[in-house]
Amino acid sequence: MAVPKRKVSKARRDKRRFNAWKLSSPAFSVCEKCGELKVPHRVCLNCGHYKGREIVAQKES
């Protein structure tokens, strides 16, 4: 069986594990119609447009 030759220090072990637990920030894009931030490839929640077309009709108040 394989046996480690030397003890792996806590610093070395933690350096190896560090990148696996990083959270990535969510991606956002700007809506072409209203300029609000939105999730890419989704309908804008503010104006209801996607790729320059109105997908969801918004209620006017």
N, CA and C of each residue as an Amber inpcrd file, in Angstrom:
protein
   183
   0.8320000  -1.1910000   0.0000000   0.0000000   0.0000000   0.0000000
   0.8710000   1.2460000   0.0000000   0.3660000   2.2990000  -0.5940000
   1.1130000   3.5550000  -0.6450000   1.0300000   4.2580000   0.7020000
   2.1860000   4.6910000   1.1740000   2.2560000   5.3950000   2.4590000
   2.9960000   6.7110000   2.2240000   2.4620000   7.8420000   2.7330000
   3.1570000   9.1220000   2.5550000   4.5260000   9.1050000   3.2250000
   5.5330000   9.6800000   2.5350000   6.8850000   9.7270000   3.0970000
   6.9920000  10.7220000   4.2250000   6.2840000  11.8700000   4.0720000
   6.3410000  12.9180000   5.0830000   4.9390000  13.4210000   5.3810000
   4.7930000  14.0060000   6.5620000   3.5150000  14.6130000   6.9430000
   3.2780000  15.8510000   6.0850000   2.0600000  15.9870000   5.6030000
   1.6920000  17.1850000   4.8560000   1.2700000  18.2420000   5.8630000
   1.9310000  19.4000000   5.8050000   1.6420000  20.4530000   6.7760000
   0.2350000  21.0220000   6.5590000  -0.2980000  21.6550000   7.6030000
  -1.6380000  22.2450000   7.5130000  -1.6820000  23.3260000   6.4410000
  -0.6140000  24.0930000   6.3240000  -0.5690000  25.1730000   5.3300000
  -0.6250000  24.6100000   3.9140000   0.1680000  23.5630000   3.6610000
   0.1840000  22.9620000   2.3290000  -1.1550000  22.3150000   2.0020000
  -1.7270000  21.6220000   2.9830000  -3.0320000  20.9860000   2.8000000
  -4.1110000  22.0310000   2.5060000  -4.1040000  23.1240000   3.2790000
  -5.1200000  24.1600000   3.1060000  -4.9560000  24.9120000   1.7940000
  -3.7090000  25.0910000   1.3440000  -3.4730000  25.7360000   0.0430000
  -4.0820000  24.9100000  -1.0820000  -3.9760000  23.6010000  -0.9640000
  -4.5190000  22.7150000  -1.9870000  -6.0400000  22.7700000  -2.0050000
  -6.6680000  22.8730000  -0.8450000  -8.1290000  22.8700000  -0.7450000
  -8.7480000  24.2390000  -0.9870000  -7.9510000  25.2890000  -0.9850000
  -8.4410000  26.6640000  -1.0100000  -9.3470000  26.9600000  -2.2110000
  -8.9100000  26.5850000  -3.4110000  -9.6470000  26.9530000  -4.6280000
 -10.9310000  26.1640000  -4.8210000 -11.0550000  25.0200000  -4.2000000
 -12.2340000  24.1860000  -4.3990000 -13.4730000  24.7970000  -3.7650000
 -13.3130000  25.6370000  -2.7510000 -14.4580000  26.1620000  -2.0150000
 -14.7890000  27.5970000  -2.3630000 -14.1190000  28.1650000  -3.3550000
 -14.3970000  29.5460000  -3.7410000 -15.7650000  29.6470000  -4.3950000
 -16.5070000  30.6740000  -4.0560000 -17.7760000  30.9460000  -4.7190000
 -17.5330000  31.9160000  -5.8550000 -18.1430000  31.6560000  -6.9890000
 -18.0000000  32.5800000  -8.1010000 -19.1400000  33.5890000  -8.0580000
 -18.8440000  34.8040000  -8.4580000 -19.8710000  35.8320000  -8.4370000
 -20.8330000  35.6060000  -9.6080000 -22.1070000  35.9060000  -9.4260000
 -23.0630000  35.6820000 -10.5040000 -22.8030000  36.6240000 -11.6780000
 -23.0330000  36.1260000 -12.8690000 -22.8190000  36.9300000 -14.0720000
 -24.0500000  37.7890000 -14.3370000 -23.8160000  39.0230000 -14.7350000
 -24.8970000  39.9300000 -15.0850000 -24.5940000  40.5780000 -16.4170000
 -25.6390000  40.9440000 -17.1290000 -25.4900000  41.7250000 -18.3400000
 -26.4720000  42.8820000 -18.2630000 -26.3050000  43.8550000 -19.1440000
 -27.1560000  45.0370000 -19.1400000 -28.2630000  44.8510000 -20.1710000
 -29.4970000  45.1440000 -19.7830000 -30.6330000  45.0540000 -20.6980000
 -30.4910000  46.1180000 -21.7750000 -30.6960000  45.7320000 -23.0390000
 -30.5620000  46.6650000 -24.1560000 -31.6740000  47.7060000 -24.1630000
 -32.8210000  47.3290000 -23.6510000 -33.9860000  48.2040000 -23.6900000
 -33.9840000  49.2340000 -22.5550000 -33.8380000  48.7730000 -21.3030000
 -33.9990000  49.6790000 -20.1610000 -32.6960000  49.9570000 -19.4130000
 -31.6360000  49.1920000 -19.6660000 -30.3590000  49.4390000 -19.0190000
 -30.2000000  48.8140000 -17.6480000 -31.1810000  48.0470000 -17.1990000
 -31.0960000  47.3810000 -15.8990000 -30.1810000  46.1610000 -15.9940000
 -29.6150000  45.7650000 -14.8500000 -28.8290000  44.5370000 -14.8100000
 -29.7710000  43.3470000 -14.8250000 -29.3860000  42.3090000 -15.5870000
 -30.2020000  41.1040000 -15.6700000 -29.2840000  39.9060000 -15.8400000
 -29.8220000  38.7230000 -15.6190000 -29.0680000  37.4900000 -15.8200000
 -28.9810000  37.2340000 -17.3210000 -27.8120000  36.8580000 -17.8420000
 -27.6780000  36.6340000 -19.2850000 -28.5970000  35.5210000 -19.7900000
 -29.0820000  35.6670000 -20.9990000 -29.9350000  34.6880000 -21.6780000
 -31.2690000  34.4840000 -20.9690000 -31.7520000  35.5170000 -20.2890000
 -33.0520000  35.4720000 -19.6190000 -33.8120000  36.7440000 -19.9560000
 -35.1230000  36.6880000 -19.8120000 -35.9650000  37.8560000 -20.0250000
 -35.6810000  38.8700000 -18.9230000 -35.6400000  40.1520000 -19.2800000
 -35.4220000  41.2070000 -18.2960000 -36.6450000  41.2890000 -17.3830000
 -36.4140000  41.2540000 -16.0810000 -37.5150000  41.3030000 -15.1320000
 -38.1280000  42.6890000 -15.0360000 -37.3760000  43.7000000 -15.4440000
 -37.8570000  45.0740000 -15.3330000 -38.7940000  45.4320000 -16.4900000
 -38.3820000  45.1530000 -17.7290000 -39.1900000  45.5870000 -18.8760000
 -39.8010000  44.4380000 -19.6740000 -39.3570000  43.1990000 -19.4520000
 -39.9410000  42.0470000 -20.1400000 -39.4280000  41.8140000 -21.5470000
 -38.2880000  42.3980000 -21.9000000 -37.7250000  42.2360000 -23.2420000
 -36.5930000  41.2180000 -23.2400000 -36.4090000  40.5560000 -24.3900000
 -35.2980000  39.6400000 -24.5970000 -34.9020000  39.7190000 -26.0570000
 -33.6350000  39.9880000 -26.3100000 -33.0860000  40.1340000 -27.6690000
 -33.8680000  41.1540000 -28.4920000 -34.2590000  42.2540000 -27.8640000
 -34.9220000  43.3370000 -28.5770000 -36.4060000  43.1320000 -28.8120000
 -36.9720000  42.0220000 -28.3470000 -38.3980000  41.7790000 -28.5270000
 -39.0940000  41.7420000 -27.1800000 -40.3450000  42.1540000 -27.1450000
 -41.1210000  42.0980000 -25.9070000 -41.6670000  40.6840000 -25.7570000
 -41.2450000  40.0250000 -24.7090000 -41.6550000  38.6490000 -24.4550000
 -42.7910000  38.6220000 -23.4390000 -42.6610000  39.3980000 -22.3810000
 -43.6500000  39.4470000 -21.3220000 -44.2440000  40.8500000 -21.3110000
 -45.5550000  40.9250000 -21.4730000 -46.2150000  42.2300000 -21.4440000
 -46.2360000  42.7340000 -19.9970000 -45.8020000  43.9680000 -19.7960000
 -45.7730000  44.5560000 -18.4520000 -47.0510000  45.3380000 -18.1930000
 -47.5420000  45.2720000 -16.9580000 -48.7210000  46.0310000 -16.5820000
 -48.3460000  47.5020000 -16.4240000 -49.1330000  48.3690000 -16.9990000
 -48.8880000  49.8120000 -16.8470000 -49.7080000  50.3310000 -15.6970000
 -49.0420000  51.0380000 -14.7720000 -49.7630000  51.5610000 -13.6200000
 -49.6550000  53.0670000 -13.5340000
